[in-house]
Amino acid sequence: MKRGLVAAISLCVATAAAAKPPGAEAVMIRMIACEGAGVRMEVYLPLSVDRHMRGGQSVIGYYTLDLTDVNKGKPLEPVRVTLSADEKTVAVDQYLRGLPPTRIPVAGGTVDFDQRFARRAKCGAFQSQDPNFGN
């Protein structure tokens, strides 16, 4: 029994020591920020995409729904973000929740993410399309 426990602990320590730090693809940047009634939503994409997203391109990123004010925290969930072919809207697909994609004008606008917390959210511009982004 002791041998099994020692082996399991050794394996865990060896695995942790061998773990690699996240690469550049793990660095995320906030691309969309929205505010609703008592909630904030943000969409993060890989830094490598920030100014290079093309019309029709889809990228996996993360969506946050900040419910800190109502003591429910700020979860991260993966989302599929697609810039429309005409580069006028960004679709945020919360595919794990089975919700319809939220379409946000690239210049910003008011949108509904979901019906429980994130209705009538005012979103700023999609940052990769802002010519002053980073300046």
N, C-alpha and C positions, 0 to 999 in steps of 0.2 A: 504494500500500500504506500509506504514511504517512498519507494523508488518511483512509483507512478507520479506522486505529487512533486518530487524533485525534478523529474523529467518534464512535467508540465510547466513548472516555474521556469526551468532553464529554457524551454522553447519560447515562452512568452518574452523573457529577457532578450534572447537572441533575436527574436522577430522585431522587437522594439528597437534594438540597436542597429539592425540591418535596414530599418525603414528609411526611405529616402525623403529628403525635404521636398515640398511641392515645387514643381517646376514653374516656369514663366506662364504656362497655360493656366495655372491655378490663380494667378493674380487677376482680380476682378475690379471693375470700375463702375461706379454708378452712372447709368445712362439716362434713366428716367426717374424723376421724383414727382410724387403726387400727394395731395392732401385732401382728405375728406373730413367729415364731421367727427373729430376726435381720433382720427386714424391717419397714418401716413403709409404710403406704398412706395417702394423703390424697386427698380429693375437693374440688376448688375449683369454685365457681360465681360467676357475675357478681355483683358487689356489689349491683347493683340488685335482685337476687332475694332477698337474705339473709333478710328477715323477711316477704316478701310471697308466698312460694310457696304455692299452693293445692293441695288434693287433686286428683289427676288431671293436674296440670300437669307437663310435661316441659321440661327446660332442657339445653342443651349446656354442659358444663363440662369440667374437666380432672381426670385421675386421675394420681397419681404412685405409682410403686412404687420406694421408696428402697432400692436394693441397694448403697449405698455401702460397707457393712460387708464385702461380698464383692467389692469393687472392680469393680462393674458400673454405678455411677452412679445417677442419679435421672431417668429419662425422664418426660416429660409426654405424655399421649395424650388426645385428645378422647373424652368419654363422654357418653352421654345419661342424665340423672338424672331420675327420675320419682317424685314423691310419690304414694303410693297414694290412691285416692278417700277411704278412711277415715282417712287421714293417720297410719297406724300403721307403715308401712314405706316405705323409700326403695329404689328399684331403680337400680342402677348398671350400665348396659349398655355394655360394652367392645365396641362394634359393629365397630371395625376389626379386632379379633382373632377375631371370630366366636364368642366365649364366651357362654354363657348369662348373662343378667343376674344380678347378685348382689343379693339382697334383704337389707337391713339394717333391723332394727327401729329406729324413730325414737328410742327410748329408749337404743339401743345394744345390742350383743350380739356373739356369736361367729359368724363367717361364713367361707366359703371364696371367695376371689376367683379363684384359678386353682390348678391342681394342681402347678405347679413351685415356686413361692415363697410364695404367699400363702394357705396353708391355716390354718384355726383362728385367724384373726385376730380380736383383740378390738377392737371398735369402740366409740367413745364415742357420745354422743347426737348426732343431727342438729341442728346448731346453730340453724337457723332456727326450730325448734320448741321451743327451750329458752327458757322465759319470763324467765330471768335473763341471756340472751345480751346482751352489750354493757353490762351493769351492773357 
